[in-house]
Amino acid sequence: MSILTAKEITRLSPPERLALIGELWDSLAGVDLPPSSAQQAELGRRLERFDDDRADGVSWAELRTELAARAS
């Protein structure tokens, strides 16, 4: 396997680098990568905020009614 060096990558044009990014991204399809500890901590914070803010949420029916009232 040939690995590109940073110098070789910077010689690529921006469209070529974007194409390379796309190929790398697509190559990860189906790969099960566990989240890092920092990502797990962030997910935990977001879930806590979600649970805390859930009481302030409205149902889809309530939102639809409110949007319909604003549109008229």
SEGU-685532 format. One record per atom (N, C-alpha, C): residue number from 0; residue in three letters; atom name; x, y, z. Coordinates in steps of 0.2 Angstrom, whole numbers. Atoms other than C-alpha are relative to their C-alpha. Example, Ala and Ser with C-alpha at 12.3 -4.5 7.8 and 13.67 -1.06 7.14 Angstrom:
% residues 2
numar, paza, guvex, x, y, z
0, ALA, N, 4, -6, 0;
0, ALA, CA, 62, -22, 39;
0, ALA, C, 4, 6, 0;
1, SER, N, -4, -6, -1;
1, SER, CA, 68, -5, 36;
1, SER, C, -4, 5, 3;
***
This chain:
% residues 72
numar, paza, guvex, x, y, z
0, MET, N, 4, -6, 0;
0, MET, CA, 0, 0, 0;
0, MET, C, 4, 6, 0;
1, SER, N, -4, -6, 1;
1, SER, CA, 7, 17, -5;
1, SER, C, -4, 5, 4;
2, ILE, N, 3, -5, -4;
2, ILE, CA, 4, 30, 8;
2, ILE, C, 2, 7, -2;
3, LEU, N, -2, -7, 3;
3, LEU, CA, 4, 49, 2;
3, LEU, C, 3, 3, 6;
4, THR, N, -3, -4, -5;
4, THR, CA, 15, 60, 12;
4, THR, C, -4, 7, 0;
5, ALA, N, 3, -6, -1;
5, ALA, CA, 9, 77, 18;
5, ALA, C, 2, 5, -6;
6, LYS, N, -3, -4, 6;
6, LYS, CA, 20, 85, 4;
6, LYS, C, -3, -2, -6;
7, GLU, N, 4, 3, 6;
7, GLU, CA, 12, 74, -9;
7, GLU, C, -7, 3, 0;
8, ILE, N, 7, -3, 0;
8, ILE, CA, -5, 79, -3;
8, ILE, C, -1, 7, -2;
9, THR, N, 1, -7, 2;
9, THR, CA, -2, 97, -4;
9, THR, C, 2, 2, -7;
10, ARG, N, -1, -1, 7;
10, ARG, CA, 4, 95, -22;
10, ARG, C, -6, -1, -4;
11, LEU, N, 7, 2, 3;
11, LEU, CA, -14, 89, -26;
11, LEU, C, -4, 7, -1;
12, SER, N, 5, -6, 1;
12, SER, CA, -26, 102, -33;
12, SER, C, -5, 0, 5;
13, PRO, N, 5, 0, -5;
13, PRO, CA, -40, 107, -21;
13, PRO, C, -6, -5, -3;
14, PRO, N, 5, 5, 2;
14, PRO, CA, -53, 96, -32;
14, PRO, C, 3, -7, 1;
15, GLU, N, -2, 6, -1;
15, GLU, CA, -41, 82, -31;
15, GLU, C, 0, -2, 7;
16, ARG, N, 0, 2, -8;
16, ARG, CA, -39, 83, -12;
16, ARG, C, -7, -1, 2;
17, LEU, N, 7, 1, -2;
17, LEU, CA, -58, 84, -11;
17, LEU, C, -2, -7, -2;
18, ALA, N, 1, 7, 3;
18, ALA, CA, -59, 68, -22;
18, ALA, C, 3, -5, 5;
19, LEU, N, -3, 4, -5;
19, LEU, CA, -47, 60, -10;
19, LEU, C, -3, -1, 6;
20, ILE, N, 4, 0, -6;
20, ILE, CA, -57, 65, 5;
20, ILE, C, -6, -4, -1;
21, GLY, N, 6, 4, 2;
21, GLY, CA, -72, 58, -3;
21, GLY, C, 1, -8, 0;
22, GLU, N, -1, 7, 1;
22, GLU, CA, -64, 41, -7;
22, GLU, C, 2, -3, 7;
23, LEU, N, -1, 2, -7;
23, LEU, CA, -57, 40, 11;
23, LEU, C, -6, -1, 4;
24, TRP, N, 6, 0, -4;
24, TRP, CA, -74, 44, 19;
24, TRP, C, -4, -6, -3;
25, ASP, N, 3, 6, 3;
25, ASP, CA, -82, 31, 7;
25, ASP, C, 3, -6, 3;
26, SER, N, -4, 6, -2;
26, SER, CA, -69, 18, 12;
26, SER, C, -2, -2, 7;
27, LEU, N, 1, 2, -7;
27, LEU, CA, -75, 19, 30;
27, LEU, C, -8, -2, 1;
28, ALA, N, 7, 2, 0;
28, ALA, CA, -93, 14, 26;
28, ALA, C, 0, -7, 3;
29, GLY, N, 1, 7, -3;
29, GLY, CA, -98, -1, 37;
29, GLY, C, 5, -2, 5;
30, VAL, N, -5, 1, -5;
30, VAL, CA, -83, 1, 48;
30, VAL, C, -3, 2, 7;
31, ASP, N, 3, -2, -6;
31, ASP, CA, -88, 1, 66;
31, ASP, C, 6, 3, 5;
32, LEU, N, -5, -3, -4;
32, LEU, CA, -77, 14, 75;
32, LEU, C, -3, 3, 6;
33, PRO, N, 3, -3, -6;
33, PRO, CA, -81, 17, 93;
33, PRO, C, 2, 7, 1;
34, PRO, N, -1, -7, -2;
34, PRO, CA, -82, 35, 99;
34, PRO, C, 6, 0, 5;
35, SER, N, -5, -1, -5;
35, SER, CA, -67, 42, 108;
35, SER, C, -3, 2, 7;
36, SER, N, 2, -2, -6;
36, SER, CA, -68, 46, 126;
36, SER, C, -3, 7, 0;
37, ALA, N, 2, -7, 0;
37, ALA, CA, -70, 65, 122;
37, ALA, C, -7, 0, -4;
38, GLN, N, 6, 1, 3;
38, GLN, CA, -84, 60, 110;
38, GLN, C, -6, -3, 4;
39, GLN, N, 5, 3, -5;
39, GLN, CA, -93, 49, 123;
39, GLN, C, -2, 6, 5;
40, ALA, N, 2, -5, -5;
40, ALA, CA, -92, 64, 135;
40, ALA, C, -5, 5, -3;
41, GLU, N, 4, -5, 3;
41, GLU, CA, -99, 76, 123;
41, GLU, C, -7, -3, -1;
42, LEU, N, 6, 3, 0;
42, LEU, CA, -113, 64, 119;
42, LEU, C, -4, 0, 6;
43, GLY, N, 3, 0, -6;
43, GLY, CA, -117, 62, 137;
43, GLY, C, -3, 7, 2;
44, ARG, N, 2, -7, -1;
44, ARG, CA, -118, 81, 139;
44, ARG, C, -6, 2, -4;
45, ARG, N, 6, -1, 5;
45, ARG, CA, -130, 82, 124;
45, ARG, C, -6, -3, 2;
46, LEU, N, 6, 3, -3;
46, LEU, CA, -141, 69, 131;
46, LEU, C, -3, 3, 6;
47, GLU, N, 2, -3, -7;
47, GLU, CA, -142, 77, 148;
47, GLU, C, -4, 7, -2;
48, ARG, N, 4, -6, 2;
48, ARG, CA, -147, 94, 139;
48, ARG, C, -6, -2, -3;
49, PHE, N, 6, 2, 4;
49, PHE, CA, -159, 85, 128;
49, PHE, C, -6, -2, 6;
50, ASP, N, 4, 2, -5;
50, ASP, CA, -167, 77, 144;
50, ASP, C, -3, 6, 4;
51, ASP, N, 2, -6, -4;
51, ASP, CA, -167, 94, 153;
51, ASP, C, -5, 4, -4;
52, ASP, N, 4, -4, 5;
52, ASP, CA, -175, 103, 138;
52, ASP, C, -6, -3, -2;
53, ARG, N, 6, 3, 3;
53, ARG, CA, -188, 90, 134;
53, ARG, C, -6, 3, 3;
54, ALA, N, 6, -3, -3;
54, ALA, CA, -200, 98, 146;
54, ALA, C, -3, 7, -4;
55, ASP, N, 1, -6, 3;
55, ASP, CA, -199, 114, 136;
55, ASP, C, -3, -1, -8;
56, GLY, N, 2, 2, 7;
56, GLY, CA, -203, 105, 119;
56, GLY, C, -8, 0, -1;
57, VAL, N, 7, 1, 2;
57, VAL, CA, -220, 104, 110;
57, VAL, C, 0, -6, -5;
58, SER, N, 2, 6, 4;
58, SER, CA, -228, 90, 101;
58, SER, C, 0, 3, -8;
59, TRP, N, 0, -2, 7;
59, TRP, CA, -228, 90, 82;
59, TRP, C, -7, 3, -2;
60, ALA, N, 7, -3, 1;
60, ALA, CA, -247, 93, 82;
60, ALA, C, 0, 7, 2;
61, GLU, N, 0, -7, -3;
61, GLU, CA, -244, 109, 93;
61, GLU, C, 4, 4, -5;
62, LEU, N, -4, -4, 4;
62, LEU, CA, -230, 115, 82;
62, LEU, C, -4, 1, -7;
63, ARG, N, 3, -1, 6;
63, ARG, CA, -240, 112, 66;
63, ARG, C, -6, 5, 1;
64, THR, N, 6, -5, -1;
64, THR, CA, -255, 122, 73;
64, THR, C, 3, 7, 1;
65, GLU, N, -4, -7, -1;
65, GLU, CA, -243, 136, 78;
65, GLU, C, 2, 3, -6;
66, LEU, N, -3, -3, 7;
66, LEU, CA, -235, 137, 61;
66, LEU, C, -6, 1, -5;
67, ALA, N, 6, -1, 5;
67, ALA, CA, -252, 136, 52;
67, ALA, C, -3, 7, 2;
68, ALA, N, 3, -7, -2;
68, ALA, CA, -258, 151, 63;
68, ALA, C, 5, 6, -2;
69, ARG, N, -5, -5, 2;
69, ARG, CA, -242, 161, 59;
69, ARG, C, -1, 1, -8;
70, ALA, N, 1, -1, 8;
70, ALA, CA, -245, 158, 40;
70, ALA, C, -6, 3, -2;
71, SER, N, 6, -3, 2;
71, SER, CA, -262, 164, 40;
71, SER, C, -1, 7, 2;
***
